[in-house]
């Protein structure tokens, strides 16, 4: 499903190149929950952004479902992000002035799903995360856990193969965090790959496979 | 469709700021449309008054007026003579002919003067040619014209200025120090009746023979003629040109204008002035456009994170560009619609307050306003939209 070969990401700093990721090799088969762990600044978010098609590697190759992502054009990357991958962020990242419904609907708008089809699908996704009744509220009227569940509904709306979650519980209390992890686990059971970035070992323990990253270098950790 | 909905919702979120931004467009569109409305109204008034002359009228003027060019009244490079009048009278297609002699002097009477009065020498058939009616008394007779009698007909204007509250008929008026007995008063023409500034209401008419004596010359300023019914004025115009040219040594140093020519000339003059004034007003549209650009640039910065989110969930740069461009166009459009409302209100107000202006907003003006709004929205919205579209999603998502 996901195969990174010798992926590096570097920036030009004053004296030579600074590597955020260095020769990363990672292969993920579906469906699995995989945790990428590492301290802040270790490059884990950059890795996630590359996997999600938001960023491009400086060198190396990345195959998603057999297709070379690093060769894709901007439009094709947008299509990949919108259709086959779902993002869940630590900062939730809902658009504050849009209702829960409109936020969850957004990926379908860009994927060109006809308006007649959208309503049912949004409501089904909100039902799946238990927020059907709050469809018309704006995010500021919801609790942190509810906002993150809207974000998960949004990530699910185009039925993606992979969900990328960057510290999804980082801004939630531990009980709510556990709820969110349970939602992610159930998504995994329904056949999706979940890639989880965290620096919290307890949360990482929840994953079937763990990958450690330190100064841009990836190490596989066995359980 | 979704873009439009998003555009309107983000405008609605910031009502106050959006309104201030639109103000420039409102003023710009409002003033341009109002000016066009006033001009259109003036054009219609002129058309109405020229049509009031009847479609069978033909005017002959000295000097060559290029059809469609600026209406230059009486460039006296040449003169019309009594011979030209009789030549035209001799044409089978011509019904009536009248020379018009202009006396540039004020009219006085009863110790008052009317400086706006237009004193002209006419013949006994002029009343019918110019399609005028008598209010009181009678028009000039043929014998008065033949004998250069010191009699006058006054229009409604001089009649009320010189003899307020009284009957002008039987009174005496003074033109160029000579006394004239008033024998008739013209009926007031409709308020719209103006012919390139010369209003029939302001006329004082005396026999042209008398006018010639007063001026000590036989110069004729204009010849007015009517065409027999069933004859095409355009054909008669050709005929007049051909025949009168013979009197002028084969040189066409005069002009023959039909009602259509006068109408075209007058509306072209109005169009030229309108274009000039409207383009000055259009400057405020540019200012309005800059206002929109300014607000959109602020909005793009404020919504950096939103742009990042949208890109993360599948928006292409093109989607983002189109979203912000739609927003700029929507802003401009709403401004234009409010501006149109202002123009409608303003033209109603002017129409009610003013006697001379009858603004009229044509459907072309409305189309023009909306087209201007679209144009301004695109021109001034494109830079902020490009800036939004170019945002790197990762940096945008990190933006606080």
Interface residues (C-beta under 8 A of the other chain):
Chain A: X49 X52 X54 X55 X74 X75 X78 X79 X81 X82 X83 X87 X89 X93 X94 X95 X97 X98 X106 X107 X109 X110 X111 X115 X154 X158
Chain B: X1 X2 X9 X10 X13 X305 X306 X308 X309 X310 X311 X312 X313 X314 X315 X316 X317 X318 X319 X393 X394 X397
